[in-house]
Every structure is written in C-alpha cells, then in structure tokens.
Amino acid sequence: MDRRTFLKTSVAAATVGVVAKPYIARAQSGPIRVGLLAPLTGVVAAGGREMVDGFNMYFEEHGGELAGRKVEVIVEDDAANPDTALQKARRLVEQANVHMLAGNLLANTGLAVANYVKGNGMPYFIPIIAADDLTQRSRIKNVIRVAGYTASQFSRPLADWALKQGYKKVATVSQDYTFGHEQCGGFAQYFTENGGQVVAQYWHPLNTSDFSPYLGQLANSGADVVFAMETGADATRLMQQYASFGLKGQIPLIGAMNMTDQSVIRTMGDEVEGVIVAAHFSEGSSAPETQGFVSSYQKKFNKLPSLYGFSMYSGAMWIDEALKNIKGNAEDREAFIASVMKTDLAGSPLGQTVKLDSFGNPIYDVHIRKVVKNRDGKYWNRPIDVYNSVSQFWKYDPATYMKQPPYSRDFQGIKKS
C-alpha cells in the first residue's frame, strides 16, 4: 500500500495565537486524523525519527487503517522545544482538525501540550513521556499514557532486586533534570525503606563530556553498587568511561532502562556487557510476540528496536483496539477516552496483557534485564528476572504516596537510618 494514502508530514510554520473553537462532535466520515508530535530536529532527533518509524510501522502492517477507517498521520516536528511543541499542537488541533494527538519525547514538551489540551478535551496519548505527575498529582483526564510508564515505576523493582543480591550501599549518578530526579527517587526511596543506604548522589549537567570527577568520587564512596540514570550520549560516555576508569570490574553498574536502550548500545562495545537495568520491554525476551516484533522491525529498519520505536508501535495498537470497541467513532471524545481506559491490550510485543490503572498509566510485568550478546554477536537486553503487575505506585497506597512531594533533587524519599 502507498504510504502517502495515510501519512502526511506537515512542514509549514505553526500559527501562533489562534483562538480555539468550541468543540462540536463531528459525524463519522473520512479518515481518522492523528497529530503526531516528535523531535525531528535538535538533540534527540534520532529518537524522534524512531518514534515516527514505530508509529507508522503499525499502520503499514494494518492496511493504513484504525478500526476499519483510513488513518491520516500528520507529523509535526516539536524540535525538542516546549514553545514549538505548543505551537504545533495548536496547529494540529485548530487547523488540521485532528481527532487526537500522540507523541512528544521530552517531558517539557509533553507538559506544554498537556496543559494546552487540558482546556479543550483533545485526547492526547503519551507512549514516551514519563513525567510522574502527568498520571499522579496533576492528572488530566484526556491525557493517557498508553504504552508508556512513569519515571519512577521501574526503578523500585530494581531496588528490590539489588537488595536481594546483597547490596547494602548504593551511590547514584544522574543527569540533573526531572527525569533523572524521578528515576533516582524511586530507587532511593524503596532501597532505603527496605534496609539499604544511599551513601552519595551525584548530579551532572546534560551533555557532560568528562565524567572523571564523578567516577573518582564513586570509586571512593564506599558503595557496593552504582545506580545510574543516563540517556543518549551521556549514557554512552558514562559506560565507556566507567569501564576505562577501572570501575567496571570493581563496583557493579545498574540503572534506568534508557541507559542500555538500543538507541545507545547499538554502536558500543564490551563496556556495556553485563550492565543490568529494569524495564517492561526486553528485545532479547523469548516471548513469541516480542521475537515476532523484533524480527519484523529488524527486517524493516535493519536494526534492533529501541524504546522509542516499540512504545509508539504499541501505542498505535492500543489506540486501534480502543477504537474498535466503539466502532471507530473517534469523533465522540468522551466515549473514545472511556474506551481507552477500559481497553486491556493483549497480543502486544511485550507478550503480556497490559491494562491501565485508574490514573491512566499502564501496569506491567517488569523485567530485570542484562546486556549480553545475541547469536548475531550484537548486544541486546535479555531478561534475568521478572516482577509481575508493577503499577506506578507498586506497593504504596496511592493516596498516601501522593501526599509526599514529587521527586526532585531536594526530595529523594530517602529514609534516614
């Protein structure tokens, strides 16, 4: 099928200051229009391109349709900038008349768009953005994290796993922004509440080129394990320098799943071997659904799938299933949102049925995964343990949990011994 029948990429400049029109339900006719926001330029452009690839791969495999209706995906570049993201979201809603928005990668762009749709009810699906409060204290009904996760969700099971390995003292190193604060906070709170100790926390700016000052402090911290939260080039440089500094054989390195995502480790060498992280998706899983997706993705793009491609593919699947339940009626926003919330996603690349909690965040089986070589000699993430049914609150009572402050550099939930 010709992709142009259902994919349009908008390149015109966004219009600023357009007054939103009152929402009027439209009759079911013509294609379903999806506004896809992704950073196609800027510091995370590679991830943005994989977002678009994964999203459109699903529709290409399903005849260019959503719930039996033709789909038109209108792509806008948010340039990893919240002001640009807001402008492009307005363009999609107020000029392109899309039925829904999906995407964005960075939390600051997603928060800008979420604040905009809060006032107009536009369904907005965020398979990548992990800012905790979007499905917690600042929840917006029409903002739903299909196929996504909260930043602190997976680091808690990893903290439990670390304690079970006998680790008692941890040092953390992280990029100094909200995503890092929340992932470290989830780990630090659970680890210290269950008998562990955080001996030191180190925060560094995004795009740090020289980690040697932090590595020297880690070496002398007295930690028996290091938890790292790194993305992109910072992840590459930290793992390379961690190995060359001689720490790889001395202090085990564990971390947030982004650190060993395929977007990071595809071009790396032995310095990544053995690194352990927690995640819902493991491209090295033996689940038939996972292996089928990995094989198809690799055949199409000549590389193993990253978090970005997987999440957007699964997000498209979730939207499709929800629309099927209401016979493709994307015009009825209330019914559409209700259907998404009630839809349990079966047959996804995870090889498990996934459902949303009452806050619009998925509940997953979480893999503890290890970087190893596959049969082709390429590094990938293989599960070595699993934690079933992990929600964004996991073992915490939601109401009690949300009374504490959001994780930040100043609040890490650390229990003092």
Buried (B, 14 or more C-beta within 10 A) or exposed (E): EEEEEBBEEBEEEBEEEEEEEEEEEEEEEEBBBBBBBBBBEBBBBBBBBBBBBBBBBBBBEBEBBBBEBBBBBBBBBBBBBBBBBBBBBBBBBBEBEBBBBBBBBBBBBBBBBBBBBBEBBBBBBBBBBBBBBBBBBBBBBBBBBBBBBBBBBBBBBBBBBBBEEEBBBBBBBBBEBBBBBBBBBBBBBBBBBBEBBBBBBBBBEBEBEEBEEBBEEBBEBEBBBBBBBBBBBBBBBBBBBBBEBEBBEEBBBBBBBBBBBBBBBEEBEEBBBEBBBBBBBBBBBEBEBBBEBBEBBBEBBEBBBBBBBBBBBBBBBBBBBBBBBBEBBBBBBEBBBBBBBEBEBBEBBBBBEBBBBEBBBBBBBBBBBBBBEBEEEBBBBBBBBBBEEBBBBBEBEBEEBBEEEBBEBEEBBBBEE
